[in-house]
Amino acid sequence: MSRIGKKPITVPKGVTVNVSAGTVEVKGPKGSLKQPVPPGIQFELKGAELVATMEREDKALGKFHGLARSLVANAVTGVTEGFKKELDIVGVGYRAELKGSQVVFALGYSHPVVFDVPKGIDLVVDKQTHITVTGVDCQLVGQVAANIRRLRKPDPYKQKGVRYTGEVLKKKVGKTGA
């Protein structure tokens, strides 16, 4: 059995959990999420705790035990606190501007790059070079941040591009002219 799967999930006040066959629905102050559960894994609500159990002792099923528990724990955290990723835009003339439900990036290309913000994600652009991605769904927040970073990955030579806040890059030494 998975050690992570054995840990109970504490359900905070103001959060309602509805367990049905194959899904766990979590509602809280920030929104609601429906998390599908792999077959063979069941969740039980015991007081203020949610416990994941396996239908049978099986090594192949043990892999999904910890995964299902982590996904449901992320859903509970998302509806109470939310998730946040921060990105920095580094480079001369590189900037971002929020226009309605789109972000327009100037990233050194010959044209501006338009990025559509998906439903359920809040994007804030500070000082044209700092972007904060927030939302309830952990996977969606991470994917949107990764898609924005992919628009202009950090260059290993000049260190320009879109990077996560606090990300440390290995600087490569360019060719010498001698």
Contact map, one row per residue, 1 for C-alpha under 8 A:
1110110000000000000000000000000000000000000000000000000010100100100000000000000000000000000000000000000000000000000000000000000000000000000000000000000000000000000000000000000000
1111110000000000000000000000000000000000000000000000000000000110110000000000000000000000000000000000000000000000000000000000000000000000000000000000000000000000000000000000000000
1111111000000000000000000000000000000000000000000000000000000000010000000000000000000000000000000000000000000000000000000000000000000000000000000000000000000000000000000000000000
0111111000000000000000000000000000000000000000000000000000000000110011000000000000000000000000000000000000000000000000000000000000000000000000000000000000000000000000000000000000
1111111100000000000000000000000000000000000000000001100000000000111111000000000000000000000000000000000000000000000000000000000000000000000000000000000000000000000000000000000000
1111111100000000000000000000000000000000000000000011100000000000010000000000000000000000000000000000000000000000000000000000000000000000000000000000000000000000000000000000000000
0011111110000000000000000000000000000000000000000010000000000000000000000000000000000000000000000000000000000000000000000000000000000000000000000000000000000000000000000000000000
0000111111000000000000000000000000000000000000001111000000000000000000000000000000000000000000000000000000000000000000000000000000000000000000000000000000000000000000000000000000
0000001111100000000000000000000000000000000000001110000000000000000010001000000000000000000000000000000000000000000000000000000000000000000000000000000000000000000000000000000000
0000000111110000000000000000000000000000000000011100000000000000000000000000000000000000000000000000000000000000000000000000000000000000000000000000000000000000000000000000000000
0000000011111011000000000000000000000000000000011100000000000000000000000001000000000000000000000000000000000000000000000000000000000000000000000000000000000000000000000000000000
0000000001111110000000000000000000000000000000010000000000000000000000000000000100000000000000000000000000000000000000000000000000000000000000000000000000000000000000000000000000
0000000000111110000000000000000000000000000000000000000000000000000000000000000000000000000000000000000000000000000000000000000000000000000000000000000000000000000000000000000000
0000000000011111000000000001100000000000000000000000000000000000000000000000000000000000000000000000000000000000000000000000000000000000000000000000000000000000000000000000000000
0000000000111111100000000111100000000000000000000000000000000000000000000001001100000000000000000000000000000000000000000000000000000000000000000000000000000000000000000000000000
0000000000100111110000000111000000000000000000000000000000000000000000000000000000000000000000000000000000000000000000000000000000000000000000000000000000000000000000000000000000
0000000000000011111000011110000000000000000010000000000000000000000000000000000000000000000000000000000000000000000000000000000000000000000000000000000000000000000000000000000000
0000000000000001111100011100000000000000000000000000000000000000000000000000000000000000000000000000000000000000000000000000000000000000000000000000000000000000000000000000000000
0000000000000000111110111000000000000000001110000000000000000000000000000000000000000000000000000000000000000000000000000000000000000000000000000000000000000000000000000000000000
0000000000000000011111110000000000000000000000000000000000000000000000000000000000000000000000000000000000000000000000000000000000000000000000000000000000000000000000000000000000
0000000000000000001111100000000000000000000000000000000000000000000000000000000000000000000000000000000000000000000000000000000000000000000000000000000000000000000000000000000000
0000000000000000000111110000000000011110010000000000000000000000000000000000000000000000000000000000000000000000000000000000000000000000000000000000000000000000000000000000000000
0000000000000000001111111000000001111000000000000000000000000000000000000000000000000000000000000000000000000000000000000000000000000000000000000000000000000000000000000000000000
0000000000000000111101111100000001111000001000000000000000000000000000010000000000000000000000000000000000000000000000000000000000000000000000000000000000000000000000000000000000
0000000000000000111000111110000111100000000000000000000000000000000000000000000000000000000000000000000000000000000000000000000000000000000000000000000000000000000000000000000000
0000000000000011110000011111000111100000000000000000000000000000000000000011001000000000000000000000000000000000000000000000000000000000000000000000000000000000000000000000000000
0000000000000011100000001111101110000000000000000000000000000000000000000000001000000000000000000000000000000000000000000000000000000000000000000000000000000000000000000000000000
0000000000000111000000000111111100000000000000000000000000000000000000000001001100000000000000000000000000000000000000000000000000000000000000000000000000000000000000000000000000
0000000000000110000000000011111000000000000000000000000000000000000000000000001100000000000000000000000000000000000000000000000000000000000000000000000000000000000000000000000000
0000000000000000000000000001111100000000000000000000000000000000000000000000011111000000000000000000000000000000000000000000000000000001000000000000000000000000000000000000000000
0000000000000000000000000011111110000000000000000000000000000000000000000000001000000000000000000000000000000000000000000000000000000001000000000000000000000000000000000000000000
0000000000000000000000001111011111000000000000000000000000000000000000000000001000000000000000000000000000000000000000000000000000000000000000000000000000000000000000000000000000
0000000000000000000000001110001111100000000000000000000000000000000000000010001000000000000000000000000000000000000000000000000000000001100000000000000000000000000000000000000000
0000000000000000000000111100000111110000000000000000000000000000000000000000000000000000000000000000000000000000000000000000000000000000000000000000000000000000000000000000000000
0000000000000000000000111100000011111000000000000000000000000000000000110010000000000000000000000000000000000000000000000000000000000000000000000000000000000000000000000000000000
0000000000000000000001110000000001111100000000000000000000000000000000000000000000000000000000000000000000000000000000000000000000000000000000000000000000000000000000000000000000
0000000000000000000001110000000000111110110000000000000000000000000100000000000000000000000000000000000000000000000000000000000000000000000000000000000000000000000000000000000000
0000000000000000000001000000000000011111100000000000000000000001000100000000000000000000000000000000000000000000000000000000000000000000000000000000000000000000000000000000000000
0000000000000000000001000000000000001111100000000000000000000000000000000000000000000000000000000000000000000000000000000000000000000000000000000000000000000000000000000000000000
0000000000000000000000000000000000000111110000000000011100001000000000000000000000000000000000000000000000000000000000000000000000000000000000000000000000000000000000000000000000
0000000000000000000000000000000000001111111000000001111000001001100100000000000000000000000000000000000000000000000000000000000000000000000000000000000000000000000000000000000000
0000000000000000000001000000000000001001111100000001111000000000000000000000000000000000000000000000000000000000000000000000000000000000000000000000000000000000000000000000000000
0000000000000000001000010000000000000000111110000111100000000000000000000000000000000000000000000000000000000000000000000000000000000000000000000000000000000000000000000000000000
0000000000000000001000000000000000000000011111000111100000000000000000000000000000000000000000000000000000000000000000000000000000000000000000000000000000000000000000000000000000
0000000000000000101000000000000000000000001111111110000000000000000000000000000000000000000000000000000000000000000000000000000000000000000000000000000000000000000000000000000000
0000000000000000000000000000000000000000000111111110000000000000000000000000000000000000000000000000000000000000000000000000000000000000000000000000000000000000000000000000000000
0000000000000000000000000000000000000000000011111100000000000000000000000000000000000000000000000000000000000000000000000000000000000000000000000000000000000000000000000000000000
0000000001110000000000000000000000000000000011111100000000000000000000000000000000000000000000000000000000000000000000000000000000000000000000000000000000000000000000000000000000
0000000111100000000000000000000000000000000011111110000000000000000000000000000000000000000000000000000000000000000000000000000000000000000000000000000000000000000000000000000000
0000000111100000000000000000000000000000001111111111000000000000000000000000000000000000000000000000000000000000000000000000000000000000000000000000000000000000000000000000000000
0000011110000000000000000000000000000000001111001111100000000000000000000000000000000000000000000000000000000000000000000000000000000000000000000000000000000000000000000000000000
0000110100000000000000000000000000000000111100000111110000000000100110000000000000000000000000000000000000000000000000000000000000000000000000000000000000000000000000000000000000
0000110000000000000000000000000000000000111100000011111000000000100000000000000000000000000000000000000000000000000000000000000000000000000000000000000000000000000000000000000000
0000000000000000000000000000000000000001110000000001111110001100100000000000000000000000000000000000000000000000000000000000000000000000000000000000000000000000000000000000000000
0000000000000000000000000000000000000001110000000000111110000000000000000000000000000000000000000000000000000000000000000000000000000000000000000000000000000000000000000000000000
0000000000000000000000000000000000000001000000000000011111000000000000000000000000000000000000000000000000000000000000000000000000000000000000000000000000000000000000000000000000
1000000000000000000000000000000000000000000000000000011111101100000000000000000000000000000000000000000000000000000000000000000000000000000000000000000000000000000000000000000000
0000000000000000000000000000000000000000000000000000000111111100000000000000000000000000000000000000000000000000000000000000000000000000000000000000000000000000000000000000000000
1000000000000000000000000000000000000000000000000000000011111110000000000000000000000000000000000000000000000000000000000000000000000000000000000000000000000000000000000000000000
0000000000000000000000000000000000000000000000000000000001111111000000000000000000000000000000000000000000000000000000000000000000000000000000000000000000000000000000000000000000
0000000000000000000000000000000000000001100000000000010011111111100000000000000000000000000000000000000000000000000000000000000000000000000000000000000000000000000000000000000000
1100000000000000000000000000000000000000000000000000010011111111110000000000000000000000000000000000000000000000000000000000000000000000000000000000000000000000000000000000000000
0100000000000000000000000000000000000000000000000000000000111111111000000000000000000000000000000000000000000000000000000000000000000000000000000000000000000000000000000000000000
0000000000000000000000000000000000000100100000000000000000011111111100000000000000000000000000000000000000000000000000000000000000000000000000000000000000000000000000000000000000
1101100000000000000000000000000000000000100000000001110000001111111110000000000000000000000000000000000000000000000000000000000000000000000000000000000000000000000000000000000000
0111110000000000000000000000000000000000000000000000000000000111111111000000000000000000000000000000000000000000000000000000000000000000000000000000000000000000000000000000000000
0000100000000000000000000000000000000000000000000000000000000011111111100000000000000000000000000000000000000000000000000000000000000000000000000000000000000000000000000000000000
0000100000000000000000000000000000001100100000000001000000000001111111110000000000000000000000000000000000000000000000000000000000000000000000000000000000000000000000000000000000
0001100010000000000000000000000000000000000000000001000000000000111111111000000000000000000000000000000000000000000000000000000000000000000000000000000000000000000000000000000000
0001100000000000000000000000000000000000000000000000000000000000011111111100000000000000000000000000000000000000000000000000000000000000000000000000000000000000000000000000000000
0000000000000000000000000000000000100000000000000000000000000000001111111110000000000000000000000000000000000000000000000000000000000000000000000000000000000000000000000000000000
0000000000000000000000010000000000100000000000000000000000000000000111111111000000000000000000000000000000000000000000000000000000000000000000000000000000000000000000000000000000
0000000010000000000000000000000000000000000000000000000000000000000011111111100000000000000000000000000000000000000000000000000000000000000000000000000000000000000000000000000000
0000000000000000000000000000000000000000000000000000000000000000000001111111110000000000000000000000000000000000000000000000000000000000110000000000000000000000000000000000000000
0000000000000000000000000100000010100000000000000000000000000000000000111111111000000000000000000000000000000000000000000000000000000001110000000000000000000000000000000000000000
0000000000100010000000000101000000000000000000000000000000000000000000011111111100000000000000000000000000000000000000000000000000000000000000000000000000000000000000000000000000
0000000000000000000000000000000000000000000000000000000000000000000000001111111111000000000000000000000000000000000000000000000000000000000000000000000000000000000000000000000000
0000000000000000000000000000010000000000000000000000000000000000000000000111111111100000000000000000000000000000000000000000000000000011110000000000000000000000000000000000000000
0000000000000010000000000111111110000000000000000000000000000000000000000011111111000000000000000000000000000000000000000000000000000001000000000000000000000000000000000000000000
0000000000010010000000000001110000000000000000000000000000000000000000000001111111000000000000000000000000000000000000000000000000000000000000000000000000000000000000000000000000
0000000000000000000000000000010000000000000000000000000000000000000000000000111111100000000000000000000000000000000000000000000000000001000000000000000000000000000000000000000000
0000000000000000000000000000010000000000000000000000000000000000000000000000111111110000000000000000000000000000000000000000000000000111110000000000000000000000000000000000000000
0000000000000000000000000000000000000000000000000000000000000000000000000000010011111000000000000000000000000000000000000000000000000111110010000000000000000000000000000000000000
0000000000000000000000000000000000000000000000000000000000000000000000000000000001111100000000000000000000000000000000000000000000011110000010000000000000000000000000000000000000
0000000000000000000000000000000000000000000000000000000000000000000000000000000000111110000000000000000000000000000000000000000000011100000011001000000000000000000100000000000000
0000000000000000000000000000000000000000000000000000000000000000000000000000000000011111000000000000000000000000000000000000000001111000000000001000000000000000000110000000000000
0000000000000000000000000000000000000000000000000000000000000000000000000000000000001111100000000000000000000000000000000000000001110000000000001000100000000000011110000000000000
0000000000000000000000000000000000000000000000000000000000000000000000000000000000000111110000000000000000000000000000000000000011100000000000000000000000000000011110000000000000
0000000000000000000000000000000000000000000000000000000000000000000000000000000000000011111001100000000000000000000000000000000011000000000000000000000000000001111000000000000000
0000000000000000000000000000000000000000000000000000000000000000000000000000000000000001111101000000000000000000000000000000000010000000000000000000000000000011111000000000000000
0000000000000000000000000000000000000000000000000000000000000000000000000000000000000000111111000000000000000000000000000000000000000000000000000000000000000001100000000000000000
0000000000000000000000000000000000000000000000000000000000000000000000000000000000000000011111000000000000000000000000000000000000000000000000000000000000000000000000000000000000
0000000000000000000000000000000000000000000000000000000000000000000000000000000000000000001111100000000001110000000000000000000000000000000000000000000000000000000000000000000000
0000000000000000000000000000000000000000000000000000000000000000000000000000000000000000111111110000000011110000000000000000000010000000000000000000000000000000100000000000000000
0000000000000000000000000000000000000000000000000000000000000000000000000000000000000000100011111000000011100000000000000000000110000000000000000000000000000000000000000000000000
0000000000000000000000000000000000000000000000000000000000000000000000000000000000000000000001111100001111000000000000000000100110000000000000000000000000000000000000000000000000
0000000000000000000000000000000000000000000000000000000000000000000000000000000000000000000000111110001110000000000000000000100100000000000000000000000000000000000000000000000000
0000000000000000000000000000000000000000000000000000000000000000000000000000000000000000000000011111111100000000000000000001100000000000000000000000000000000000000000000000000000
0000000000000000000000000000000000000000000000000000000000000000000000000000000000000000000000001111111100000000000000000000000000000000000000000000000000000000000000000000000000
0000000000000000000000000000000000000000000000000000000000000000000000000000000000000000000000000111111000000000000000000000000000000000000000000000000000000000000000000000000000
0000000000000000000000000000000000000000000000000000000000000000000000000000000000000000000000000111111000000000000110000000000000000000000000000000000000000000000000000000000000
0000000000000000000000000000000000000000000000000000000000000000000000000000000000000000000000000111111100000000011110000000000000000000000000000000000000000000000000000000000000
0000000000000000000000000000000000000000000000000000000000000000000000000000000000000000000000011111111110000000011110000000000000000000000000000000000000000000000000000000000000
0000000000000000000000000000000000000000000000000000000000000000000000000000000000000000000000011110011111000001111000000000000000000000000000000000000000000000000000000000000000
0000000000000000000000000000000000000000000000000000000000000000000000000000000000000000000001111000001111100001111000000000000000000000000000000000000000000000000000000000000000
0000000000000000000000000000000000000000000000000000000000000000000000000000000000000000000011110000000111111011100000000000000000000000000000000000000000000000000000000000000000
0000000000000000000000000000000000000000000000000000000000000000000000000000000000000000000011100000000011111001100000000000000000000000000000000000000100000000100000000000000000
0000000000000000000000000000000000000000000000000000000000000000000000000000000000000000000011000000000001111100000000000000000000000000000000000000000000000000000000000000000000
0000000000000000000000000000000000000000000000000000000000000000000000000000000000000000000000000000000001111111000000000000000000000000000000000000000000000000000000000000000000
0000000000000000000000000000000000000000000000000000000000000000000000000000000000000000000000000000000000011111000000000000000000000000000000000000000000000000000000000000000000
0000000000000000000000000000000000000000000000000000000000000000000000000000000000000000000000000000000001001111100000000000000000000000000000000000000000000000000000000000000000
0000000000000000000000000000000000000000000000000000000000000000000000000000000000000000000000000000000111101111110000000000000000000000000000000000000000000000000000000000000000
0000000000000000000000000000000000000000000000000000000000000000000000000000000000000000000000000000000111100011111000000000000000000000000000000000000000000000000000000000000000
0000000000000000000000000000000000000000000000000000000000000000000000000000000000000000000000000000011110000001111100000000000000000000000000000000000000000000000000000000000000
0000000000000000000000000000000000000000000000000000000000000000000000000000000000000000000000000000011110000000111110000000000000000000000000000001000000000000000000000000000000
0000000000000000000000000000000000000000000000000000000000000000000000000000000000000000000000000000111000000000011111000000000000000000000000000000000000000000000000000000000000
0000000000000000000000000000000000000000000000000000000000000000000000000000000000000000000000000000111000000000001111101110000000000000000000000000000000000000000000000000000000
0000000000000000000000000000000000000000000000000000000000000000000000000000000000000000000000000000000000000000000111111000000000000000000000000000000000000000000000000000000000
0000000000000000000000000000000000000000000000000000000000000000000000000000000000000000000000000000000000000000000011111000000000000000000000000000000000000000000000000000000000
0000000000000000000000000000000000000000000000000000000000000000000000000000000000000000000000000000000000000000000001111100000000000011100000000000000000000000000000000000000000
0000000000000000000000000000000000000000000000000000000000000000000000000000000000000000000000000000000000000000000011111110000000001111000110000000000000000000000000000000000000
0000000000000000000000000000000000000000000000000000000000000000000000000000000000000000000000000000000000000000000010011111000000001110000000000000000000000000000000000000000000
0000000000000000000000000000000000000000000000000000000000000000000000000000000000000000000000000000000000000000000010001111100000111100000000000000000000000000000000000000000000
0000000000000000000000000000000000000000000000000000000000000000000000000000000000000000000000000100000000000000000000000111110000111000000000000000000000000000000000000000000000
0000000000000000000000000000000000000000000000000000000000000000000000000000000000000000000000011100000000000000000000000011111111110000000000000000000000000000000000000000000000
0000000000000000000000000000000000000000000000000000000000000000000000000000000000000000000000000000000000000000000000000001111111100000000000000000000000000000000000000000000000
0000000000000000000000000000000000000000000000000000000000000000000000000000000000000000000000000000000000000000000000000000111111000000000000000000000000000000000000000000000000
0000000000000000000000000000000000000000000000000000000000000000000000000000000000000000000000111000000000000000000000000000111111100000000000000000000000000000000000000000000000
0000000000000000000000000000000000000000000000000000000000000000000000000000000000000001110001110000000000000000000000000000111111100000000000000000000000000000000000000000000000
0000000000000000000000000000000000000000000000000000000000000000000000000000000000000111100000000000000000000000000000000000111111110000000000000000000000000000000000000000000000
0000000000000000000000000000000000000000000000000000000000000000000000000000000000000111000000000000000000000000000000000011110111111000000000000000000000000000000000000000000000
0000000000000000000000000000000000000000000000000000000000000000000000000000000000011110000000000000000000000000000000000011100001111100000000000000000000000000000000000000000000
0000000000000000000000000000000000000000000000000000000000000000000000000000000000011100000000000000000000000000000000001111000000111110000010011000000000000000000000000000000000
0000000000000000000000000000000000000000000000000000000000000000000000000000000001111000000000000000000000000000000000001110000000011111000010000000000000000000000000000000000000
0000000000000000000000000000000000000000000000000000000000000000000000000000010001110000000000000000000000000000000000011100000000001111110110000000000000000000000000000000000000
0000000000000000000000000000011010000000000000000000000000000000000000000010011011100000000000000000000000000000000000011000000000000111110010000000000000000000000000000000000000
0000000000000000000000000000000010000000000000000000000000000000000000000110010001100000000000000000000000000000000000010000000000000011111110000000000000000000000000000000000000
0000000000000000000000000000000000000000000000000000000000000000000000000110010001100000000000000000000000000000000000000000000000000011111111000000000000000000000000000000000000
0000000000000000000000000000000000000000000000000000000000000000000000000000000000000000000000000000000000000000000000000000000000000000111111100000000000000000000000000000000000
0000000000000000000000000000000000000000000000000000000000000000000000000000000000000000000000000000000000000000000000001000000000000010111111110000000000000000000000000000000000
0000000000000000000000000000000000000000000000000000000000000000000000000000000000111000000000000000000000000000000000001000000000001111111111111000000000000000000000000000000000
0000000000000000000000000000000000000000000000000000000000000000000000000000000000001000000000000000000000000000000000000000000000000000011111111100000000000000000000000000000000
0000000000000000000000000000000000000000000000000000000000000000000000000000000000000000000000000000000000000000000000000000000000000000001111111110000000000000000000000000000000
0000000000000000000000000000000000000000000000000000000000000000000000000000000000000000000000000000000000000000000000000000000000001000000111111111000000000000000000000000000000
0000000000000000000000000000000000000000000000000000000000000000000000000000000000001110000000000000000000000000000000000000000000001000000011111111100000000000000000000000000000
0000000000000000000000000000000000000000000000000000000000000000000000000000000000000000000000000000000000000000000000000000000000000000000001111111110000000000000000000000000000
0000000000000000000000000000000000000000000000000000000000000000000000000000000000000000000000000000000000000000000000000000000000000000000000111111111000000000000000000000000000
0000000000000000000000000000000000000000000000000000000000000000000000000000000000000000000000000000000000000000001000000000000000000000000000011111111100000000010000000000000000
0000000000000000000000000000000000000000000000000000000000000000000000000000000000000010000000000000000000000000000000000000000000000000000000001111111110000000111100000000000000
0000000000000000000000000000000000000000000000000000000000000000000000000000000000000000000000000000000000000000000000000000000000000000000000000111111110000000010000000000000000
0000000000000000000000000000000000000000000000000000000000000000000000000000000000000000000000000000000000000000000000000000000000000000000000000011111110000000010000000000000000
0000000000000000000000000000000000000000000000000000000000000000000000000000000000000000000000000000000000100000000000000000000000000000000000000001111111000000110000000000000000
0000000000000000000000000000000000000000000000000000000000000000000000000000000000000000000000000000000000000000000000000000000000000000000000000000111111100000111000000000000000
0000000000000000000000000000000000000000000000000000000000000000000000000000000000000000000000000000000000000000000000000000000000000000000000000000000111110011111000000000000000
0000000000000000000000000000000000000000000000000000000000000000000000000000000000000000000000000000000000000000000000000000000000000000000000000000000011111111100000000000000000
0000000000000000000000000000000000000000000000000000000000000000000000000000000000000000000000000000000000000000000000000000000000000000000000000000000001111110000000001111000000
0000000000000000000000000000000000000000000000000000000000000000000000000000000000000000000000000000000000000000000000000000000000000000000000000000000000111110000000000011110000
0000000000000000000000000000000000000000000000000000000000000000000000000000000000000000000000000000000000000000000000000000000000000000000000000000000000111111000000000010000000
0000000000000000000000000000000000000000000000000000000000000000000000000000000000000000010000000000000000000000000000000000000000000000000000000000000001111111100000001010000000
0000000000000000000000000000000000000000000000000000000000000000000000000000000000000000111000000000000000000000000000000000000000000000000000000000000001100111110000000000000000
0000000000000000000000000000000000000000000000000000000000000000000000000000000000000000111001000000000000100000000000000000000000000000000000000000100111100011111000000000000000
0000000000000000000000000000000000000000000000000000000000000000000000000000000000000011110000000000000000000000000000000000000000000000000000000001111111000001111100000000000000
0000000000000000000000000000000000000000000000000000000000000000000000000000000000000011110000000000000000000000000000000000000000000000000000000000100011000000111110100000000000
0000000000000000000000000000000000000000000000000000000000000000000000000000000000001111000000000000000000000000000000000000000000000000000000000000100000000000011111100000000000
0000000000000000000000000000000000000000000000000000000000000000000000000000000000000111000000000000000000000000000000000000000000000000000000000000000000000000001111100000000000
0000000000000000000000000000000000000000000000000000000000000000000000000000000000000000000000000000000000000000000000000000000000000000000000000000000000000000000111110000000000
0000000000000000000000000000000000000000000000000000000000000000000000000000000000000000000000000000000000000000000000000000000000000000000000000000000000000000001111111000000000
0000000000000000000000000000000000000000000000000000000000000000000000000000000000000000000000000000000000000000000000000000000000000000000000000000000000000000000001111100000000
0000000000000000000000000000000000000000000000000000000000000000000000000000000000000000000000000000000000000000000000000000000000000000000000000000000000010010000000111110000000
0000000000000000000000000000000000000000000000000000000000000000000000000000000000000000000000000000000000000000000000000000000000000000000000000000000000010000000000011111000000
0000000000000000000000000000000000000000000000000000000000000000000000000000000000000000000000000000000000000000000000000000000000000000000000000000000000011110000000001111100000
0000000000000000000000000000000000000000000000000000000000000000000000000000000000000000000000000000000000000000000000000000000000000000000000000000000000011000000000000111110000
0000000000000000000000000000000000000000000000000000000000000000000000000000000000000000000000000000000000000000000000000000000000000000000000000000000000001000000000000011111000
0000000000000000000000000000000000000000000000000000000000000000000000000000000000000000000000000000000000000000000000000000000000000000000000000000000000001000000000000001111100
0000000000000000000000000000000000000000000000000000000000000000000000000000000000000000000000000000000000000000000000000000000000000000000000000000000000000000000000000000111110
0000000000000000000000000000000000000000000000000000000000000000000000000000000000000000000000000000000000000000000000000000000000000000000000000000000000000000000000000000011111
0000000000000000000000000000000000000000000000000000000000000000000000000000000000000000000000000000000000000000000000000000000000000000000000000000000000000000000000000000001111
0000000000000000000000000000000000000000000000000000000000000000000000000000000000000000000000000000000000000000000000000000000000000000000000000000000000000000000000000000000111
